[in-house]
């Protein structure tokens, strides 16, 4: 039955305040109804949980392309090909076209395909996309009225670039796309083979780039072509270059591209690049440079593709593609101006005060206005003269103030949509700021978790994903004022009868008295007053009640799962978990949920590292699982070459927060390496790795396994020969075994009856 799905008949249910249109994805042959779904959530259910992805929304807001995929659809990844620019990992989807006006939908294909980069033509009659065929992505057009799918012809010796954009010209008669040559594929494949198979590999510090940085940069090499429907042919309009980004003017006249000019591997920025910004006529021609470098600059673009802005040293710059150079809109410009006469003096804007630093966030569709931020809040700036108005204040020191993030301007440039999220309770949604009235309006606020907000270019339709408490997200439709909100697609009706657990936001204090929040996932069929074995899944900060299929498997087995947050101090990050996870455990014990004698801890990647480091500092937990986590900061410092400088950058400047190089502060690298304190570990530890993990190589776990064996500690190591980072995905059997191994480990150490049974010698 794999690969086939059925969709239930769409039914309109009128509920108070909301009208829901239920269009459900279900696997063909799956048992339906409460009786059939009453069984506990298992790894088989995990494999079939559907995740929705918004493909593209037509300009008039009527037509929507949606992809639905499961974990089962991503099985078969070849982890040995990690970093290979020519490799495309499996990712099948069911593709559905939704008529939002008629409230109907239909399948694009009868079976599941690997499709990406959806793009509706301006009139909504054609849908362009890339589809995998014979190991390569190829461009196709779907004719909405006839339902016919036809390929886009490519020049001889050319293939579509999988990382390239699709863009329609205004008339809908031309489609722009990125291409790579057959020779490029041969070169990229040969370089990957050389680095992975040799048989002799030579590296030198005289080479400007690390070898794997150079391989990664091969993906930038592409040309730009245009398909013309009149002659049914594709021609090249921008010759092959290293391109970091493309911007197409909405009027169809210009192509702006970021041409890579990076000189060498950048140790200060992970995968750091430098580009010069070039602009040329869309039909081809000589380019001209409008910005010599993008180093340390993050460009934002207006919807018309003709205006851009960036910040440099906290000052905002703005320009159009027709300008010779950007204009500085904040901060001191050139020679200091003379102080005005006393009667002309006005109170300076807060943004002009010494040390002020701004960040451009979003340009209006025509580039006439811009949202910028600083430590005081959100500002509206007029790009003509740099005048600005503070319209949303914020206090960076207030950790409990709601968060706002810009979704988009409305097409007319008269209002701005923001996502809203409270930080002391689960209240999320959308608010809109009206420039004329200078007021905010609450459009949608409730307990759901929202994402993927997409506004049609005409501004008449919004689509987005919304998830109930610890449930997969469904697809929603709303008008610009959110007066009508409809659920148009239910992702997982087959879970309706499953006893899925509820999540709760829990506040607690860490050892330093700082208030933190964590997310508690209750056991399935939870009984108040009963104490449960409790697992702590650790990483960094947690707040939202996101759906976790793995947690559902653990909850179904009778475990409570807690995701506690931690507070880091640069230079001393290793203290964070012992200060915060242990107090989170105290809180759950006080609540009567956690059994203090049956606590476990686990984590993946950075969370696996945190788990291993934590159990060197406390024996509070009776079992631990480190999934793909490092244990030795020193050996890991320059390991994982396929990630470039990531593992050097992390302790020096980013995630690990040590704030120094290995040679500046070697003691910090020792202090934050669990391997050096393995003798202190009393907690039974399960290590889980993938032999093909290029993120955290399995040899990290090997160090800990043999160290604990040498010390006479209880330790086990599960190695998936074809596995990569985190949960193995090479086969379905691996996914099931992964969850069984975790459950068996915690069952053996946290469930007394099973532990005793395992300790009892076998009968003759």
Long-range contacts (C-beta under 8 A, 24 or more apart in sequence): 1-27, 1-28, 1-29, 2-72, 3-92, 3-111, 3-112, 4-28, 4-111, 4-112, 5-68, 5-94, 5-112, 7-96, 7-105, 7-107, 8-493, 10-103, 10-104, 10-105, 12-103, 17-485, 18-485, 18-486, 18-487, 19-484, 19-485, 19-486, 20-486, 20-487, 21-103, 21-477, 21-486, 21-487, 21-488, 21-489, 22-487, 22-489, 22-490, 22-493, 23-96, 23-98, 23-105, 23-488, 23-489, 23-490, 24-489, 24-490, 24-491, 24-493, 25-50, 25-52, 25-68, 25-94, 25-489, 25-490, 25-491, 25-492, 25-493, 26-493, 26-494, 27-494, 30-494, 32-494, 33-497, 34-496, 34-497, 35-497, 36-497, 37-494, 37-495, 37-496, 37-497, 37-498, 38-497, 38-498, 38-499, 39-498, 40-498, 40-499, 40-524, 40-556, 40-557, 41-495, 41-498, 41-499, 41-500, 41-524, 41-549, 41-552, 41-553, 41-555, 41-556, 42-553, 42-556, 43-553, 43-735, 43-736, 43-739, 43-740, 44-736, 45-495, 45-498, 45-549, 45-552, 46-71, 46-549, 46-550, 46-552, 46-553, 46-735, 46-739, 47-71, 47-72, 47-75, 47-732, 47-735, 48-72, 48-494, 49-472, 49-492, 49-495, 49-547, 49-549, 50-472, 50-491, 50-492, 51-472, 51-473, 51-491, 52-465, 52-472, 52-473, 52-474, 52-475, 52-489, 52-491, 53-93, 53-452, 54-452, 54-454, 54-463, 54-464, 54-465, 54-475, 55-95, 55-118, 55-129, 56-118, 56-119, 56-120, 56-127, 57-120, 57-454, 57-455, 57-456, 57-461, 57-463, 58-120, 58-124, 58-456, 59-120, 59-122, 59-124, 59-456, 59-457, 59-458, 60-124, 60-456, 60-458, 60-460, 61-100, 61-456, 61-458, 61-459, 61-460, 61-461, 62-99, 62-100, 62-101, 62-124, 62-461, 63-97, 63-98, 63-99, 63-100, 63-120, 63-124, 63-127, 63-144, 64-97, 64-98, 64-100, 64-463, 65-95, 65-96, 65-97, 65-98, 65-108, 65-118, 65-120, 65-127, 65-129, 66-95, 66-96, 66-97, 66-98, 66-475, 66-489, 67-93, 67-94, 67-95, 67-96, 67-115, 68-93, 68-94, 68-95, 68-96, 68-491, 69-93, 69-94, 71-549, 71-729, 71-735, 72-732, 73-112, 74-729, 75-729, 75-730, 75-731, 75-732, 75-735, 76-729, 76-730, 76-731, 77-724, 77-729, 77-730, 78-722, 78-730, 79-690, 79-692, 79-693, 79-694, 79-722, 79-723, 79-724, 79-730, 80-196, 80-692, 80-722, 81-192, 82-642, 82-692, 82-694, 82-724, 83-192, 83-212, 83-215, 83-216, 83-642, 83-694, 84-188, 84-189, 84-192, 84-215, 85-188, 85-192, 85-215, 85-216, 85-218, 85-219, 86-185, 86-188, 86-189, 86-192, 88-114, 88-132, 88-135, 88-136, 88-137, 88-162, 90-114, 96-489, 97-127, 97-142, 97-144, 98-488, 98-489, 100-461, 100-463, 100-477, 100-488, 103-488, 105-489, 108-142, 108-149, 109-149, 116-162, 117-164, 117-165, 117-166, 119-166, 119-167, 119-168, 119-175, 120-168, 121-168, 121-172, 122-168, 122-170, 122-171, 122-172, 123-172, 125-172, 126-172, 128-152, 128-166, 128-168, 128-175, 129-166, 130-160, 130-162, 130-166, 136-160, 137-162, 139-166, 139-175, 139-177, 139-227, 141-175, 152-177, 152-227, 152-234, 153-227, 153-232, 153-233, 153-234, 154-179, 154-225, 154-234, 155-179, 155-225, 155-234, 155-235, 155-236, 157-181, 157-182, 157-183, 158-182, 158-223, 158-225, 159-185, 161-219, 161-222, 163-219, 163-222, 164-222, 164-224, 164-246, 165-246, 165-248, 167-246, 167-248, 169-226, 169-252, 169-282, 170-250, 170-251, 170-252, 171-252, 173-228, 173-229, 173-230, 174-226, 174-227, 174-228, 174-229, 174-252, 175-226, 175-227, 175-229, 176-224, 176-225, 176-226, 176-227, 176-237, 176-248, 176-255, 176-282, 177-224, 177-225, 177-226, 177-227, 177-234, 178-222, 178-223, 178-224, 178-225, 178-243, 178-246, 179-222, 179-223, 179-224, 179-225, 179-236, 180-221, 180-222, 180-223, 181-240, 184-218, 184-221, 184-240, 187-218, 188-215, 188-218, 188-219, 191-215, 191-218, 208-263, 208-264, 208-265, 209-264, 209-265, 210-265, 210-641, 210-644, 210-645, 211-641, 212-641, 212-642, 212-643, 212-644, 213-265, 213-271, 213-644, 213-645, 216-271, 216-644, 217-242, 217-260, 217-262, 220-244, 220-260, 224-255, 224-257, 226-282, 226-283, 236-284, 237-282, 237-283, 237-284, 238-280, 238-284, 244-273, 244-275, 244-294, 245-275, 247-301, 247-305, 247-308, 248-282, 248-305, 249-282, 249-304, 249-305, 249-306, 249-321, 250-303, 250-304, 250-305, 250-306, 251-304, 251-306, 252-282, 253-281, 253-282, 254-279, 254-280, 254-281, 254-282, 254-305, 254-306, 254-321, 255-279, 255-280, 255-281, 255-282, 256-290, 256-305, 256-321, 257-287, 258-294, 258-299, 261-293, 265-644, 265-645, 266-645, 267-645, 267-648, 267-649, 268-649, 268-653, 269-649, 270-644, 270-645, 270-646, 270-649, 270-654, 271-644, 277-308, 279-321, 290-319, 290-321, 290-323, 290-324, 290-325, 291-319, 291-326, 300-360, 300-361, 300-362, 300-363, 301-363, 302-363, 302-364, 302-365, 302-366, 302-367, 303-363, 303-365, 303-366, 303-409, 303-411, 303-457, 304-365, 304-366, 304-367, 306-367, 307-363, 307-366, 307-367, 307-383, 308-363, 309-360, 309-363, 309-370, 309-383, 310-360, 311-357, 311-358, 311-359, 311-360, 313-357, 314-356, 314-357, 314-358, 315-358, 316-358, 316-359, 316-360, 316-370, 316-372, 316-381, 316-386, 318-360, 318-367, 318-370, 318-383, 320-367, 329-381, 329-383, 329-386, 330-356, 330-358, 330-372, 330-386, 331-356, 349-388, 350-374, 350-376, 350-390, 351-376, 351-379, 351-388, 351-390, 361-406, 362-406, 362-408, 362-409, 362-416, 363-409, 364-409, 364-413, 365-409, 365-411, 365-412, 365-413, 366-413, 368-413, 369-413, 369-435, 371-406, 371-416, 378-404, 378-406, 380-435, 391-433, 391-438, 392-433, 392-440, 399-423, 399-515, 400-424, 404-431, 407-453, 407-455, 408-453, 408-455, 410-455, 410-459, 410-480, 411-457, 411-458, 411-459, 412-459, 417-443, 417-453, 417-455, 417-462, 419-450, 419-453, 420-445, 423-517, 423-543, 424-507, 424-517, 425-505, 426-469, 426-505, 426-544, 426-545, 430-462, 430-482, 443-478, 443-481, 443-482, 444-478, 444-482, 444-485, 449-473, 449-544, 449-545, 449-546, 463-488, 467-546, 467-547, 469-502, 469-503, 469-545, 470-500, 470-501, 470-502, 470-503, 470-521, 470-545, 470-546, 470-547, 470-548, 470-551, 470-552, 471-495, 471-500, 471-547, 472-547, 473-547, 498-552, 499-524, 499-525, 499-556, 500-524, 500-552, 500-555, 501-526, 501-551, 501-552, 501-555, 502-526, 503-545, 505-543, 505-545, 506-562, 506-584, 506-587, 506-588, 506-591, 508-564, 508-583, 508-584, 508-586, 508-587, 509-583, 510-566, 510-567, 510-579, 510-580, 510-583, 511-578, 511-579, 511-580, 511-582, 511-583, 512-567, 512-579, 514-567, 516-564, 516-565, 516-566, 516-567, 516-580, 516-584, 517-542, 517-543, 517-565, 518-542, 518-562, 518-563, 518-564, 518-565, 518-584, 518-587, 519-543, 519-544, 519-545, 519-562, 519-563, 520-560, 520-561, 520-562, 520-563, 520-588, 520-593, 521-548, 521-551, 521-555, 521-560, 521-561, 521-562, 521-563, 522-555, 522-560, 522-593, 523-555, 523-558, 523-559, 523-560, 524-552, 524-555, 524-556, 524-558, 526-560, 528-592, 529-592, 531-592, 531-593, 531-594, 531-595, 532-558, 532-559, 532-560, 532-593, 532-594, 532-595, 532-598, 533-558, 533-559, 533-560, 533-595, 533-598, 533-599, 533-600, 533-746, 533-750, 533-751, 534-559, 534-560, 534-561, 534-562, 534-585, 534-588, 534-593, 534-594, 534-595, 534-598, 534-599, 534-600, 535-559, 535-560, 535-561, 535-562, 535-599, 535-600, 535-601, 535-602, 535-746, 536-561, 536-562, 536-563, 536-564, 536-581, 536-584, 536-585, 536-599, 536-600, 536-601, 536-602, 536-621, 537-561, 537-562, 537-563, 537-601, 537-602, 537-603, 537-607, 538-563, 538-564, 538-566, 538-577, 538-581, 538-601, 538-602, 538-603, 538-607, 538-610, 538-611, 538-614, 539-563, 539-603, 539-604, 539-605, 539-606, 539-607, 539-610, 540-565, 540-566, 540-568, 540-606, 541-565, 541-566, 550-727, 550-739, 553-739, 553-743, 554-742, 554-743, 554-746, 557-743, 557-747, 558-751, 559-600, 559-746, 559-750, 560-588, 560-593, 560-594, 562-588, 562-594, 568-657, 569-657, 570-657, 570-658, 570-659, 571-657, 571-658, 571-659, 571-660, 571-665, 571-668, 573-656, 573-657, 573-658, 573-672, 574-613, 574-617, 574-671, 574-672, 577-610, 577-613, 577-614, 577-617, 578-614, 578-617, 578-618, 581-614, 582-618, 582-620, 585-620, 597-622, 598-622, 598-750, 598-751, 598-752, 599-750, 600-624, 600-625, 600-746, 600-749, 600-750, 601-625, 601-683, 602-626, 602-627, 602-742, 603-627, 603-629, 604-628, 604-629, 604-726, 604-727, 605-629, 605-695, 605-696, 605-725, 605-726, 606-655, 608-696, 609-674, 612-674, 612-685, 612-704, 613-672, 613-674, 615-674, 615-681, 615-682, 615-683, 615-685, 616-674, 616-677, 616-678, 616-680, 616-681, 617-680, 619-682, 619-683, 621-683, 622-683, 622-684, 622-749, 622-750, 623-683, 623-684, 623-686, 623-745, 623-746, 623-748, 623-749, 623-750, 624-683, 624-684, 624-685, 624-686, 625-685, 625-686, 625-687, 625-688, 625-742, 625-745, 625-746, 626-685, 626-686, 626-687, 626-688, 626-701, 626-704, 627-688, 627-689, 627-726, 627-727, 628-688, 628-689, 628-690, 628-693, 628-695, 628-696, 628-725, 628-726, 629-696, 629-700, 629-701, 630-696, 630-700, 631-673, 631-674, 631-675, 631-700, 631-701, 631-703, 631-704, 632-673, 632-674, 632-675, 632-676, 632-700, 632-703, 633-658, 633-669, 633-670, 633-672, 633-673, 634-662, 634-669, 634-670, 634-673, 635-699, 635-700, 635-703, 636-696, 636-700, 637-662, 637-669, 639-697, 639-699, 639-700, 640-694, 640-695, 640-696, 640-697, 642-694, 643-694, 643-695, 674-704, 675-703, 675-704, 675-707, 678-704, 678-707, 678-708, 678-711, 678-713, 679-711, 681-708, 681-711, 681-713, 682-713, 684-713, 684-714, 684-715, 684-745, 684-749, 685-713, 685-714, 685-715, 685-716, 686-715, 686-716, 686-717, 686-718, 686-741, 686-742, 686-745, 687-715, 687-716, 687-717, 687-718, 688-717, 688-718, 688-720, 688-738, 688-741, 688-742, 689-717, 689-718, 689-719, 689-720, 689-723, 690-719, 690-720, 690-722, 690-723, 690-724, 690-725, 690-726, 690-728, 691-719, 691-720, 691-721, 691-722, 691-723, 692-721, 692-722, 692-723, 692-724, 693-723, 693-724, 693-725, 694-724, 694-725, 695-724, 695-725, 696-725, 716-745
